[in-house]
Amino acid sequence: DKGTYPYYMLKEIDEQPNVMRKLSARYLDLDGNPMIDPKLLSEIKDSDRIYIVGAGTSYHAGLVGKIQLEKLTGIPTEVHVASEFAYEHPILSKKPFFIFLSQSGETADSRQVLVNVNKKNLPSLTVTNVANSTLSRESTFTLLLDAGPEISVASTKAYTAQIALEAILAKAVGEYVGNQAAKDFDLKGQLALVATGMQSIVDEKAKMDQVAKDYFVDAKQAFYIGRGIDYTVSIEAALKLKEISYVHAEGFASGELKHGTIALIEEGTPVIGIITQADTAALTRSNLAETATRGAKTLSIVRKSLAKPGDTFVIPDVDEMLSPLLSVIPAQLIAYYTSLNKGLNVDLPRNLAKSVTVE
Ligand code: M6R
């Protein structure tokens, strides 16, 4: 039931602070220690490489998970688009461990990879929002997102829940293998900050609505740019805009612009820079300025301690590894209001289904 909300998507965007609190309460004890099945931790500890598999937004959440897992566990991690990986005949490491990310747990592309994994008797974990879903039943372990039903075709709260749960898993495995960064990471405190930070962003709906009207409703194309973890959010932000507002959008690694794609910038093209990482902030800023000199209308989503006068959306400071949990929210809302202001059916975009059960 969407209550007083015009669309499920807006309700699901608003639920995200609470989803963070629920995940923290379910998987971290009062002292902040992870509560994860030790058998799962020991399987991952014994592996020499983690393979994350997903489609669409779940794939994008996997790109963030790789950064978290490598930083907190030291185990090399790869991320793959399910539909590609299923037929690539990859050369696997000696002791691989597979993580499947799927909101629905029913995505046929991801399942095809799992079928191959099971034929090889390799261990796997499914991170899903749906208990007893196909992927959950067929993999060795399951972790539930507990985000509540996600009805809107555009995935929002499942993305942030997946990223938060990947961080919890990374901390748990990291502590298990004795990683100091994992031990020092106050994830419980951070997730509390994330929840209040998300709330402050979703409370700025009027601003997102105005930005959608001023920059996106009449746009033919739009670009999100960033580096590292901000690049991963850029492609998720662009997918949201494409899928529900039909504006042609792409996420670019900002350093790649000058290697070709900057040719696409026309007078008035909206370009949004995502800037949350201290070591690359200045570089992304100068790449954003380069698009402005070619006529782009530039906007920015910037973490508070990196912010400068004139930034469009200043988001609260949280650990850099968790920054996607906040930087994605303005993008979700921009996509929502662009779709709404164009008079489209936000929850049921053309040509798409919520659960993709064919390959
Ligand atoms: O249920 P899943 O997480 O496996 O679904 C994967 C994709 O189909 C899904 O994330 C899709 O990209 C969304 N519509 C994006 O908003």
Residues whose N, C-alpha, C, O or C-beta is under 5 A from the ligand:
A	BS01	M6R	A55 G56 T57 S58 L101 S102 Q103 S104 G105 T107 V153 A154 S155 K354 V356
